[in-house]
């Protein structure tokens, strides 16, 4: 073994071992740093997805509220005129589980331009592309009928729903139910 002048052989062996240990420590620290950075990046991605979902849920709730108010403003007779266009088949699944009620409710497609323009006149093309709107007519006593406005959209994990309920009083029915005043 050759050594530098003035160094004993044991000192150079110790220095070589120390350099190897420093290299291993640096590699371990680098691996820990990479794992930490990947964890931080994944957290940012999850937060962005949750923010996107929250934004879509808020917009879906706003649309449902606008449609509900539109139904309320139309009144019982004009809202019941919509029940002539009930859906069947796959589109009934847009009711978000309400299509399984007994007796079967009438599911009305609110994305038909003539209906949509009456209930939500300021509905944007972007919202039309992202969201589907249906009204579920749940027949009541003839004095009060219930509508559920269901707005749905697709996310990574499937279709999501926002629901708003409205009960409409039939003024032509004559008497008020259960002494309730309107």
N, CA, C and O atoms as a DFTB+ gen file, in Angstrom:
728 C
 N C O
     1  1       0.839      -1.157       0.000
     2  2       0.000       0.000       0.000
     3  2       0.896       1.236       0.000
     4  3       1.874       1.324       0.743
     5  1       0.530       2.186      -0.859
     6  2       1.310       3.418      -0.906
     7  2       0.578       4.471      -0.132
     8  3      -0.651       4.530      -0.151
     9  1       1.309       5.283       0.534
    10  2       0.707       6.354       1.318
    11  2       1.363       7.650       0.943
    12  3       2.462       7.690       0.389
    13  1       0.672       8.686       1.255
    14  2       1.242      10.011       1.026
    15  2       2.376      10.213       2.018
    16  3       2.367       9.655       3.116
    17  1       3.342      11.011       1.621
    18  2       4.418      11.249       2.569
    19  2       3.883      11.933       3.820
    20  3       3.131      12.902       3.725
    21  1       4.242      11.469       4.911
    22  2       3.862      12.053       6.182
    23  2       2.609      11.453       6.770
    24  3       2.265      11.777       7.906
    25  1       1.901      10.584       6.045
    26  2       0.693       9.950       6.579
    27  2       0.992       8.494       6.857
    28  3       1.679       7.827       6.084
    29  1       0.486       8.023       7.933
    30  2       0.667       6.599       8.217
    31  2      -0.429       5.823       7.518
    32  3      -1.479       6.396       7.228
    33  1      -0.235       4.540       7.233
    34  2      -1.226       3.741       6.501
    35  2      -2.595       3.689       7.191
    36  3      -3.622       3.663       6.513
    37  1      -2.622       3.672       8.494
    38  2      -3.897       3.592       9.206
    39  2      -4.735       4.849       8.976
    40  3      -5.956       4.741       8.860
    41  1      -4.156       5.989       8.908
    42  2      -4.883       7.236       8.718
    43  2      -5.548       7.269       7.356
    44  3      -6.693       7.707       7.252
    45  1      -4.870       6.819       6.305
    46  2      -5.458       6.824       4.972
    47  2      -6.603       5.819       4.862
    48  3      -7.559       6.073       4.130
    49  1      -6.538       4.689       5.564
    50  2      -7.636       3.717       5.569
    51  2      -8.858       4.313       6.258
    52  3      -9.987       4.145       5.796
    53  1      -8.624       5.007       7.360
    54  2      -9.729       5.652       8.078
    55  2     -10.374       6.724       7.205
    56  3     -11.599       6.842       7.190
    57  1      -9.599       7.485       6.497
    58  2     -10.130       8.533       5.626
    59  2     -10.962       7.933       4.497
    60  3     -12.003       8.483       4.139
    61  1     -10.513       6.810       3.932
    62  2     -11.260       6.147       2.857
    63  2     -12.595       5.629       3.379
    64  3     -13.619       5.750       2.707
    65  1     -12.581       5.048       4.583
    66  2     -13.824       4.562       5.183
    67  2     -14.772       5.720       5.470
    68  3     -15.978       5.604       5.250
    69  1     -14.249       6.807       5.947
    70  2     -15.078       7.971       6.250
    71  2     -15.715       8.532       4.980
    72  3     -16.885       8.915       4.988
    73  1     -14.937       8.582       3.873
    74  2     -15.503       9.063       2.609
    75  2     -16.635       8.144       2.155
    76  3     -17.635       8.648       1.643
    77  1     -16.533       6.849       2.313
    78  2     -17.589       5.900       1.947
    79  2     -18.840       6.078       2.788
    80  3     -19.958       5.991       2.281
    81  1     -18.642       6.331       4.089
    82  2     -19.781       6.538       4.991
    83  2     -20.511       7.828       4.633
    84  3     -21.740       7.870       4.674
    85  1     -19.781       8.868       4.288
    86  2     -20.392      10.145       3.901
    87  2     -21.207       9.958       2.629
    88  3     -22.295      10.520       2.505
    89  1     -20.698       9.182       1.689
    90  2     -21.415       8.924       0.442
    91  2     -22.735       8.197       0.713
    92  3     -23.760       8.544       0.126
    93  1     -22.720       7.201       1.589
    94  2     -23.937       6.458       1.929
    95  2     -24.932       7.377       2.639
    96  3     -26.128       7.320       2.354
    97  1     -24.460       8.219       3.555
    98  2     -25.340       9.155       4.245
    99  2     -25.976      10.143       3.268
   100  3     -27.159      10.460       3.392
   101  1     -25.215      10.620       2.316
   102  2     -25.742      11.556       1.317
   103  2     -26.809      10.880       0.457
   104  3     -27.826      11.496       0.139
   105  1     -26.588       9.621       0.078
   106  2     -27.584       8.900      -0.726
   107  2     -28.869       8.677       0.073
   108  3     -29.965       8.811      -0.471
   109  1     -28.744       8.336       1.361
   110  2     -29.925       8.130       2.210
   111  2     -30.689       9.447       2.385
   112  3     -31.918       9.465       2.331
   113  1     -29.967      10.532       2.592
   114  2     -30.620      11.834       2.747
   115  2     -31.334      12.237       1.451
   116  3     -32.427      12.802       1.493
   117  1     -30.719      11.948       0.310
   118  2     -31.351      12.240      -0.980
   119  2     -32.629      11.440      -1.167
   120  3     -33.625      11.968      -1.662
   121  1     -32.612      10.169      -0.774
   122  2     -33.802       9.325      -0.893
   123  2     -34.930       9.852      -0.003
   124  3     -36.089       9.886      -0.416
   125  1     -34.586      10.257       1.208
   126  2     -35.591      10.804       2.125
   127  2     -36.164      12.102       1.569
   128  3     -37.367      12.344       1.664
   129  1     -35.312      12.928       0.992
   130  2     -35.765      14.181       0.389
   131  2     -36.726      13.921      -0.772
   132  3     -37.746      14.600      -0.890
   133  1     -36.412      12.951      -1.624
   134  2     -37.274      12.621      -2.768
   135  2     -38.635      12.127      -2.284
   136  3     -39.668      12.526      -2.821
   137  1     -38.640      11.254      -1.266
   138  2     -39.906      10.751      -0.727
   139  2     -40.731      11.912      -0.155
   140  3     -41.944      11.961      -0.361
   141  1     -40.107      12.821       0.540
   142  2     -40.807      13.981       1.095
   143  2     -41.375      14.878       0.014
   144  3     -42.508      15.348       0.127
   145  1     -40.596      15.122      -1.040
   146  2     -41.076      15.959      -2.145
   147  2     -42.243      15.303      -2.873
   148  3     -43.201      15.979      -3.248
   149  1     -42.167      13.982      -3.075
   150  2     -43.281      13.274      -3.722
   151  2     -44.546      13.341      -2.859
   152  3     -45.647      13.499      -3.386
   153  1     -44.392      13.223      -1.546
   154  2     -45.537      13.344      -0.641
   155  2     -46.156      14.731      -0.710
   156  3     -47.380      14.866      -0.732
   157  1     -45.320      15.761      -0.744
   158  2     -45.832      17.132      -0.841
   159  2     -46.550      17.348      -2.173
   160  3     -47.599      17.990      -2.220
   161  1     -45.983      16.813      -3.251
   162  2     -46.611      16.950      -4.570
   163  2     -47.955      16.231      -4.617
   164  3     -48.914      16.749      -5.189
   165  1     -48.030      15.049      -4.024
   166  2     -49.290      14.315      -3.992
   167  2     -50.335      15.081      -3.173
   168  3     -51.510      15.106      -3.540
   169  1     -49.920      15.697      -2.080
   170  2     -50.839      16.490      -1.269
   171  2     -51.393      17.661      -2.067
   172  3     -52.580      17.971      -1.971
   173  1     -50.554      18.307      -2.845
   174  2     -51.003      19.429      -3.681
   175  2     -51.999      18.947      -4.724
   176  3     -53.000      19.616      -4.978
   177  1     -51.735      17.784      -5.338
   178  2     -52.660      17.248      -6.348
   179  2     -54.012      16.892      -5.739
   180  3     -55.054      17.177      -6.329
   181  1     -54.001      16.277      -4.574
   182  2     -55.258      15.914      -3.907
   183  2     -56.036      17.178      -3.537
   184  3     -57.255      17.230      -3.697
   185  1     -55.329      18.193      -3.043
   186  2     -55.996      19.451      -2.694
   187  2     -56.616      20.098      -3.935
   188  3     -57.714      20.649      -3.858
   189  1     -55.929      20.037      -5.070
   190  2     -56.468      20.612      -6.304
   191  2     -57.722      19.855      -6.751
   192  3     -58.690      20.473      -7.196
   193  1     -57.713      18.529      -6.638
   194  2     -58.895      17.737      -7.006
   195  2     -60.071      18.059      -6.090
   196  3     -61.200      18.215      -6.555
   197  1     -59.807      18.159      -4.794
   198  2     -60.881      18.476      -3.844
   199  2     -61.437      19.876      -4.101
   200  3     -62.641      20.101      -3.977
   201  1     -60.569      20.803      -4.453
   202  2     -61.013      22.163      -4.765
   203  2     -61.889      22.167      -6.016
   204  3     -62.907      22.858      -6.063
   205  1     -61.496      21.404      -7.021
   206  2     -62.286      21.300      -8.242
   207  2     -63.660      20.691      -7.944
   208  3     -64.676      21.176      -8.444
   209  1     -63.691      19.642      -7.139
   210  2     -64.955      19.011      -6.773
   211  2     -65.838      19.992      -6.005
   212  3     -67.040      20.073      -6.260
   213  1     -65.250      20.737      -5.066
   214  2     -66.025      21.705      -4.281
   215  2     -66.595      22.802      -5.180
   216  3     -67.731      23.234      -4.984
   217  1     -65.820      23.250      -6.158
   218  2     -66.315      24.267      -7.090
   219  2     -67.484      23.744      -7.916
   220  3     -68.472      24.449      -8.117
   221  1     -67.369      22.499      -8.398
   222  2     -68.464      21.915      -9.181
   223  2     -69.701      21.699      -8.320
   224  3     -70.823      21.904      -8.782
   225  1     -69.503      21.287      -7.076
   226  2     -70.636      21.079      -6.174
   227  2     -71.329      22.415      -5.883
   228  3     -72.558      22.483      -5.856
   229  1     -70.551      23.463      -5.668
   230  2     -71.136      24.778      -5.406
   231  2     -71.909      25.280      -6.627
   232  3     -73.011      25.811      -6.486
   233  1     -71.346      25.116      -7.811
   234  2     -72.030      25.566      -9.032
   235  2     -73.293      24.729      -9.277
   236  3     -74.331      25.267      -9.661
   237  1     -73.198      23.412      -9.054
   238  2     -74.381      22.556      -9.202
   239  2     -75.487      22.959      -8.238
   240  3     -76.661      22.943      -8.606
   241  1     -75.133      23.320      -7.016
   242  2     -76.127      23.774      -6.035
   243  2     -76.737      25.108      -6.449
   244  3     -77.935      25.323      -6.268
   245  1     -75.928      26.002      -7.001
   246  2     -76.459      27.289      -7.477
   247  2     -77.459      27.083      -8.608
   248  3     -78.518      27.709      -8.629
   249  1     -77.117      26.202      -9.549
   250  2     -78.020      25.936     -10.674
   251  2     -79.323      25.329     -10.161
   252  3     -80.406      25.727     -10.589
   253  1     -79.220      24.362      -9.240
   254  2     -80.425      23.731      -8.683
   255  2     -81.294      24.760      -7.976
   256  3     -82.518      24.726      -8.098
   257  1     -80.679      25.666      -7.244
   258  2     -81.428      26.710      -6.553
   259  2     -82.118      27.643      -7.555
   260  3     -83.265      28.036      -7.347
   261  1     -81.424      27.997      -8.638
   262  2     -82.022      28.860      -9.665
   263  2     -83.228      28.184     -10.302
   264  3     -84.255      28.823     -10.525
   265  1     -83.106      26.888     -10.595
   266  2     -84.225      26.162     -11.209
   267  2     -85.383      26.049     -10.221
   268  3     -86.543      26.195     -10.607
   269  1     -85.073      25.790      -8.946
   270  2     -86.127      25.703      -7.930
   271  2     -86.895      27.019      -7.837
   272  3     -88.125      27.021      -7.787
   273  1     -86.184      28.116      -7.813
   274  2     -86.839      29.429      -7.767
   275  2     -87.670      29.650      -9.031
   276  3     -88.769      30.202      -8.966
   277  1     -87.144      29.218     -10.181
   278  2     -87.904      29.325     -11.428
   279  2     -89.212      28.556     -11.362
   280  3     -90.238      29.032     -11.847
   281  1     -89.183      27.352     -10.758
   282  2     -90.415      26.571     -10.594
   283  2     -91.383      27.286      -9.646
   284  3     -92.586      27.340      -9.899
   285  1     -90.846      27.831      -8.558
   286  2     -91.700      28.538      -7.606
   287  2     -92.384      29.739      -8.265
   288  3     -93.562      30.003      -8.025
   289  1     -91.635      30.453      -9.089
   290  2     -92.197      31.626      -9.759
   291  2     -93.231      31.247     -10.811
   292  3     -94.164      32.009     -11.064
   293  1     -93.074      30.089     -11.419
   294  2     -94.048      29.634     -12.420
   295  2     -95.391      29.314     -11.769
   296  3     -96.444      29.522     -12.373
   297  1     -95.353      28.817     -10.560
   298  2     -96.590      28.448      -9.877
   299  2     -97.011      27.026     -10.213
   300  3     -96.429      26.367     -11.075
   301  1     -98.045      26.571      -9.503
   302  2     -98.471      25.179      -9.595
   303  2     -98.946      24.809     -10.997
   304  3     -98.515      23.791     -11.539
   305  1     -99.827      25.615     -11.595
   306  2    -100.436      25.225     -12.875
   307  2     -99.407      25.194     -14.003
   308  3     -99.402      24.265     -14.810
   309  1     -98.541      26.197     -14.066
   310  2     -97.547      26.208     -15.148
   311  2     -96.441      25.191     -14.905
   312  3     -95.883      24.655     -15.863
   313  1     -96.110      24.912     -13.650
   314  2     -95.106      23.877     -13.369
   315  2     -95.666      22.505     -13.731
   316  3     -94.943      21.671     -14.277
   317  1     -96.945      22.256     -13.437
   318  2     -97.538      20.957     -13.761
   319  2     -97.696      20.751     -15.261
   320  3     -97.839      19.615     -15.712
   321  1     -97.672      21.821     -16.037
   322  2     -97.732      21.682     -17.490
   323  2     -96.463      20.996     -18.018
   324  3     -96.473      20.434     -19.113
   325  1     -95.378      21.041     -17.246
   326  2     -94.136      20.380     -17.660
   327  2     -94.226      18.860     -17.582
   328  3     -93.430      18.162     -18.211
   329  1     -95.187      18.340     -16.818
   330  2     -95.242      16.892     -16.607
   331  2     -95.642      16.121     -17.854
   332  3     -95.644      14.890     -17.840
   333  1     -95.976      16.807     -18.914
   334  2     -96.299      16.122     -20.167
   335  2     -95.071      15.590     -20.886
   336  3     -95.203      14.868     -21.875
   337  1     -93.890      15.928     -20.417
   338  2     -92.663      15.474     -21.094
   339  2     -91.819      14.599     -20.181
   340  3     -90.631      14.858     -19.992
   341  1     -92.430      13.562     -19.613
   342  2     -91.712      12.648     -18.722
   343  2     -90.726      11.789     -19.506
   344  3     -90.978      11.416     -20.652
   345  1     -89.603      11.482     -18.867
   346  2     -88.563      10.656     -19.491
   347  2     -88.763       9.191     -19.145
   348  3     -89.435       8.851     -18.172
   349  1     -88.174       8.341     -19.952
   350  2     -88.164       6.920     -19.632
   351  2     -86.763       6.387     -19.927
   352  3     -85.982       7.030     -20.630
   353  1     -86.454       5.220     -19.392
   354  2     -85.181       4.580     -19.705
   355  2     -84.008       5.163     -18.946
   356  3     -84.124       5.540     -17.780
   357  1     -82.867       5.230     -19.634
   358  2     -81.592       5.597     -19.025
   359  2     -81.623       6.999     -18.428
   360  3     -81.030       7.234     -17.375
   361  1     -82.303       7.928     -19.083
   362  2     -82.305       9.306     -18.604
   363  2     -82.966       9.449     -17.231
   364  3     -82.719      10.428     -16.527
   365  1     -83.794       8.490     -16.850
   366  2     -84.407       8.542     -15.517
   367  2     -83.355       8.419     -14.428
   368  3     -83.584       8.865     -13.303
   369  1     -82.200       7.820     -14.735
   370  2     -81.131       7.673     -13.739
   371  2     -80.547       9.026     -13.341
   372  3     -79.862       9.129     -12.324
   373  1     -80.812      10.056     -14.130
   374  2     -80.346      11.397     -13.781
   375  2     -81.078      11.950     -12.566
   376  3     -80.697      12.995     -12.039
   377  1     -82.125      11.262     -12.115
   378  2     -82.895      11.714     -10.956
   379  2     -82.171      11.419      -9.645
   380  3     -82.671      11.783      -8.581
   381  1     -81.039      10.786      -9.691
   382  2     -80.226      10.588      -8.495
   383  2     -80.848       9.715      -7.429
   384  3     -80.698       9.991      -6.239
   385  1     -81.551       8.655      -7.836
   386  2     -82.166       7.741      -6.889
   387  2     -83.643       8.008      -6.662
   388  3     -84.353       7.133      -6.167
   389  1     -84.123       9.189      -7.008
   390  2     -85.536       9.520      -6.797
   391  2     -86.442       8.810      -7.793
   392  3     -87.655       8.746      -7.596
   393  1     -85.850       8.272      -8.876
   394  2     -86.662       7.577      -9.877
   395  2     -87.219       6.263      -9.347
   396  3     -88.098       5.675      -9.976
   397  1     -86.728       5.788      -8.201
   398  2     -87.171       4.512      -7.644
   399  2     -88.341       4.672      -6.673
   400  3     -88.808       3.682      -6.110
   401  1     -88.820       5.894      -6.468
   402  2     -89.948       6.095      -5.556
   403  2     -91.194       5.384      -6.069
   404  3     -91.340       5.149      -7.269
   405  1     -92.095       5.041      -5.136
   406  2     -93.355       4.401      -5.489
   407  2     -94.470       5.333      -5.052
   408  3     -94.482       5.743      -3.891
   409  1     -95.395       5.685      -5.908
   410  2     -95.485       5.380      -7.332
   411  2     -94.368       6.094      -8.099
   412  3     -93.822       7.097      -7.640
   413  1     -94.042       5.553      -9.280
   414  2     -92.934       6.135     -10.044
   415  2     -93.187       7.609     -10.371
   416  3     -94.234       7.960     -10.914
   417  1     -92.233       8.453     -10.039
   418  2     -92.419       9.879     -10.327
   419  2     -92.165      10.181     -11.799
   420  3     -91.622       9.361     -12.539
   421  1     -92.566      11.356     -12.193
   422  2     -92.321      11.837     -13.550
   423  2     -90.981      12.572     -13.539
   424  3     -90.808      13.530     -12.785
   425  1     -90.035      12.134     -14.364
   426  2     -88.725      12.785     -14.473
   427  2     -88.747      13.634     -15.738
   428  3     -88.964      13.118     -16.834
   429  1     -88.521      14.940     -15.585
   430  2     -88.626      15.891     -16.693
   431  2     -87.241      16.427     -17.025
   432  3     -86.530      16.926     -16.153
   433  1     -86.868      16.320     -18.292
   434  2     -85.556      16.810     -18.738
   435  2     -85.610      18.328     -18.855
   436  3     -86.332      18.868     -19.692
   437  1     -84.847      19.007     -18.015
   438  2     -84.837      20.465     -18.025
   439  2     -83.780      21.024     -18.967
   440  3     -83.640      22.242     -19.078
   441  1     -83.039      20.165     -19.643
   442  2     -82.045      20.630     -20.614
   443  2     -82.639      20.836     -22.001
   444  3     -81.937      21.255     -22.920
   445  1     -83.926      20.547     -22.157
   446  2     -84.615      20.867     -23.401
   447  2     -84.623      22.389     -23.511
   448  3     -85.067      23.065     -22.582
   449  1     -84.140      22.946     -24.629
   450  2     -83.976      24.415     -24.717
   451  2     -85.215      25.225     -24.364
   452  3     -85.093      26.268     -23.721
   453  1     -86.394      24.783     -24.761
   454  2     -87.610      25.557     -24.487
   455  2     -87.882      25.640     -22.984
   456  3     -88.287      26.688     -22.481
   457  1     -87.661      24.541     -22.273
   458  2     -87.898      24.526     -20.822
   459  2     -86.774      25.264     -20.103
   460  3     -87.030      26.057     -19.197
   461  1     -85.545      25.008     -20.500
   462  2     -84.387      25.613     -19.848
   463  2     -84.427      27.133     -19.941
   464  3     -84.087      27.818     -18.976
   465  1     -84.834      27.663     -21.079
   466  2     -84.884      29.113     -21.262
   467  2     -85.916      29.756     -20.335
   468  3     -85.747      30.907     -19.932
   469  1     -86.983      29.028     -19.993
   470  2     -88.008      29.574     -19.111
   471  2     -87.574      29.572     -17.648
   472  3     -87.866      30.506     -16.901
   473  1     -86.863      28.498     -17.242
   474  2     -86.515      28.352     -15.828
   475  2     -85.191      29.009     -15.464
   476  3     -85.078      29.607     -14.394
   477  1     -84.189      28.909     -16.331
   478  2     -82.866      29.480     -16.076
   479  2     -82.433      30.224     -17.326
   480  3     -81.682      29.673     -18.131
   481  1     -82.882      31.459     -17.515
   482  2     -82.590      32.158     -18.767
   483  2     -81.111      32.454     -18.982
   484  3     -80.687      32.571     -20.132
   485  1     -80.310      32.580     -17.932
   486  2     -78.903      32.930     -18.090
   487  2     -77.970      31.742     -18.051
   488  3     -76.804      31.892     -17.686
   489  1     -78.448      30.572     -18.414
   490  2     -77.672      29.333     -18.331
   491  2     -76.597      29.330     -19.413
   492  3     -76.918      29.385     -20.600
   493  1     -75.332      29.267     -19.021
   494  2     -74.228      29.385     -19.981
   495  2     -73.993      28.082     -20.742
   496  3     -74.403      27.008     -20.303
   497  1     -73.327      28.197     -21.887
   498  2     -73.009      27.018     -22.694
   499  2     -72.057      26.094     -21.946
   500  3     -72.160      24.873     -22.070
   501  1     -71.136      26.655     -21.174
   502  2     -70.196      25.843     -20.384
   503  2     -70.943      25.024     -19.335
   504  3     -70.653      23.843     -19.142
   505  1     -71.911      25.654     -18.654
   506  2     -72.715      24.923     -17.675
   507  2     -73.547      23.840     -18.355
   508  3     -73.727      22.758     -17.796
   509  1     -74.051      24.116     -19.539
   510  2     -74.832      23.116     -20.278
   511  2     -73.977      21.898     -20.615
   512  3     -74.469      20.770     -20.634
   513  1     -72.715      22.133     -20.877
   514  2     -71.818      21.025     -21.219
   515  2     -71.473      20.190     -19.986
   516  3     -71.353      18.969     -20.088
   517  1     -71.312      20.822     -18.830
   518  2     -70.866      20.119     -17.621
   519  2     -72.000      19.515     -16.793
   520  3     -71.820      18.463     -16.178
   521  1     -73.156      20.162     -16.770
   522  2     -74.222      19.771     -15.848
   523  2     -75.468      19.324     -16.602
   524  3     -75.788      19.845     -17.670
   525  1     -76.173      18.333     -16.016
   526  2     -77.487      17.902     -16.512
   527  2     -78.517      18.249     -15.468
   528  3     -78.281      18.079     -14.272
   529  1     -79.683      18.744     -15.923
   530  2     -80.743      19.156     -15.012
   531  2     -82.005      18.353     -15.311
   532  3     -82.404      18.205     -16.467
   533  1     -82.623      17.842     -14.258
   534  2     -83.940      17.217     -14.379
   535  2     -84.798      17.687     -13.204
   536  3     -84.288      18.053     -12.145
   537  1     -86.094      17.666     -13.417
   538  2     -87.048      17.893     -12.331
   539  2     -87.785      16.581     -12.122
   540  3     -88.163      15.909     -13.082
   541  1     -87.983      16.226     -10.876
   542  2     -88.711      15.007     -10.537
   543  2     -90.021      15.443      -9.903
   544  3     -90.044      16.011      -8.811
   545  1     -91.125      15.163     -10.615
   546  2     -92.458      15.509     -10.128
   547  2     -92.955      14.351      -9.278
   548  3     -93.115      13.229      -9.760
   549  1     -93.197      14.644      -7.995
   550  2     -93.681      13.630      -7.055
   551  2     -95.123      14.003      -6.722
   552  3     -95.371      14.918      -5.937
   553  1     -96.074      13.284      -7.325
   554  2     -97.479      13.658      -7.115
   555  2     -97.843      13.624      -5.642
   556  3     -97.461      12.717      -4.903
   557  1     -98.588      14.635      -5.239
   558  2     -99.021      14.710      -3.845
   559  2    -100.501      14.491      -3.728
   560  3    -101.061      13.582      -4.341
   561  1    -101.127      15.320      -2.944
   562  2    -102.554      15.182      -2.651
   563  2    -103.426      15.858      -3.691
   564  3    -104.650      15.738      -3.639
   565  1    -102.821      16.568      -4.637
   566  2    -103.588      17.359      -5.586
   567  2    -103.685      18.802      -5.112
   568  3    -103.962      19.711      -5.895
   569  1    -103.455      18.996      -3.819
   570  2    -103.442      20.340      -3.262
   571  2    -101.994      20.836      -3.221
   572  3    -101.705      21.980      -3.570
   573  1    -101.102      19.961      -2.795
   574  2     -99.675      20.283      -2.771
   575  2     -98.929      19.182      -3.510
   576  3     -99.045      18.003      -3.174
   577  1     -98.172      19.576      -4.508
   578  2     -97.318      18.645      -5.238
   579  2     -95.865      19.023      -4.986
   580  3     -95.544      20.190      -4.761
   581  1     -94.998      18.029      -5.026
   582  2     -93.586      18.244      -4.728
   583  2     -92.748      18.036      -5.976
   584  3     -92.981      17.112      -6.755
   585  1     -91.789      18.895      -6.146
   586  2     -90.798      18.759      -7.205
   587  2     -89.425      18.681      -6.557
   588  3     -89.146      19.367      -5.574
   589  1     -88.577      17.842      -7.118
   590  2     -87.166      17.821      -6.740
   591  2     -86.386      18.245      -7.973
   592  3     -86.551      17.665      -9.046
   593  1     -85.554      19.235      -7.827
   594  2     -84.676      19.656      -8.913
   595  2     -83.345      18.949      -8.675
   596  3     -82.734      19.102      -7.617
   597  1     -82.901      18.177      -9.660
   598  2     -81.663      17.413      -9.521
   599  2     -80.694      17.869     -10.605
   600  3     -80.984      17.772     -11.798
   601  1     -79.552      18.363     -10.176
   602  2     -78.480      18.754     -11.092
   603  2     -77.354      17.756     -10.891
   604  3     -76.950      17.490      -9.759
   605  1     -76.843      17.201     -11.989
   606  2     -75.793      16.182     -11.875
   607  2     -74.638      16.509     -12.804
   608  3     -74.786      17.235     -13.786
   609  1     -73.474      15.948     -12.462
   610  2     -72.269      16.127     -13.274
   611  2     -71.376      14.922     -13.043
   612  3     -71.502      14.221     -12.039
   613  1     -70.470      14.688     -13.988
   614  2     -69.532      13.567     -13.889
   615  2     -68.227      14.019     -13.257
   616  3     -67.708      15.092     -13.567
   617  1     -67.712      13.197     -12.379
   618  2     -66.387      13.365     -11.776
   619  2     -65.636      12.067     -11.994
   620  3     -66.164      11.127     -12.587
   621  1     -64.413      12.019     -11.518
   622  2     -63.604      10.819     -11.686
   623  2     -64.266       9.590     -11.070
   624  3     -64.161       8.489     -11.610
   625  1     -64.939       9.777      -9.951
   626  2     -65.536       8.644      -9.240
   627  2     -66.989       8.403      -9.599
   628  3     -67.682       7.689      -8.874
   629  1     -67.471       8.971     -10.684
   630  2     -68.848       8.729     -11.104
   631  2     -69.692       9.991     -11.112
   632  3     -69.172      11.102     -11.014
   633  1     -70.998       9.806     -11.229
   634  2     -71.934      10.922     -11.318
   635  2     -72.274      11.401      -9.912
   636  3     -72.513      10.601      -9.007
   637  1     -72.291      12.728      -9.746
   638  2     -72.640      13.354      -8.468
   639  2     -73.902      14.189      -8.658
   640  3     -74.193      14.661      -9.756
   641  1     -74.650      14.362      -7.557
   642  2     -75.957      15.003      -7.635
   643  2     -76.088      16.117      -6.599
   644  3     -75.550      16.031      -5.495
   645  1     -76.812      17.159      -6.983
   646  2     -77.228      18.200      -6.060
   647  2     -78.743      18.303      -6.184
   648  3     -79.270      18.437      -7.289
   649  1     -79.445      18.241      -5.054
   650  2     -80.912      18.222      -5.085
   651  2     -81.487      19.411      -4.321
   652  3     -80.957      19.820      -3.289
   653  1     -82.575      19.953      -4.845
   654  2     -83.343      21.009      -4.189
   655  2     -84.815      20.609      -4.286
   656  3     -85.282      20.208      -5.352
   657  1     -85.532      20.716      -3.190
   658  2     -86.949      20.343      -3.165
   659  2     -87.817      21.595      -3.109
   660  3     -87.445      22.604      -2.510
   661  1     -88.985      21.506      -3.749
   662  2     -89.955      22.592      -3.689
   663  2     -91.360      21.982      -3.680
   664  3     -91.653      21.059      -4.440
   665  1     -92.216      22.509      -2.814
   666  2     -93.615      22.078      -2.765
   667  2     -94.467      23.226      -3.298
   668  3     -94.336      24.370      -2.862
   669  1     -95.336      22.901      -4.244
   670  2     -96.183      23.920      -4.870
   671  2     -97.643      23.680      -4.494
   672  3     -98.156      22.567      -4.607
   673  1     -98.289      24.736      -4.052
   674  2     -99.682      24.698      -3.627
   675  2    -100.584      24.965      -4.827
   676  3    -100.337      25.881      -5.611
   677  1    -101.627      24.157      -4.960
   678  2    -102.609      24.325      -6.028
   679  2    -103.720      25.248      -5.533
   680  3    -104.571      24.822      -4.752
   681  1    -103.724      26.503      -5.975
   682  2    -104.756      27.420      -5.484
   683  2    -106.154      27.046      -5.975
   684  3    -107.141      27.469      -5.374
   685  1    -106.261      26.272      -7.042
   686  2    -107.572      25.875      -7.565
   687  2    -108.199      24.763      -6.734
   688  3    -109.380      24.460      -6.908
   689  1    -107.438      24.153      -5.840
   690  2    -107.961      23.044      -5.037
   691  2    -108.970      23.525      -4.009
   692  3    -109.725      22.723      -3.457
   693  1    -108.990      24.809      -3.750
   694  2    -110.029      25.356      -2.857
   695  2    -109.619      25.452      -1.420
   696  3    -109.465      26.561      -0.908
   697  1    -109.434      24.348      -0.745
   698  2    -109.141      24.393       0.686
   699  2    -107.649      24.261       0.925
   700  3    -106.910      23.690       0.123
   701  1    -107.244      24.794       2.027
   702  2    -105.845      24.687       2.412
   703  2    -105.685      23.434       3.253
   704  3    -106.514      23.171       4.125
   705  1    -104.648      22.663       3.015
   706  2    -104.483      21.417       3.748
   707  2    -104.063      21.661       5.196
   708  3    -103.216      22.508       5.478
   709  1    -104.669      20.907       6.099
   710  2    -104.268      20.865       7.491
   711  2    -104.219      22.252       8.141
   712  3    -103.431      22.474       9.060
   713  1    -105.034      23.164       7.684
   714  2    -105.093      24.484       8.282
   715  2    -103.848      25.338       8.044
   716  3    -103.631      26.315       8.760
   717  1    -103.043      24.996       7.069
   718  2    -101.842      25.759       6.772
   719  2    -102.231      26.977       5.950
   720  3    -102.972      26.858       4.974
   721  1    -101.741      28.133       6.331
   722  2    -102.039      29.349       5.602
   723  2    -100.884      29.694       4.698
   724  3     -99.723      29.522       5.070
   725  1    -101.197      30.186       3.499
   726  2    -100.164      30.583       2.542
   727  2    -100.257      32.050       2.276
   728  3     -99.472      32.587       1.494
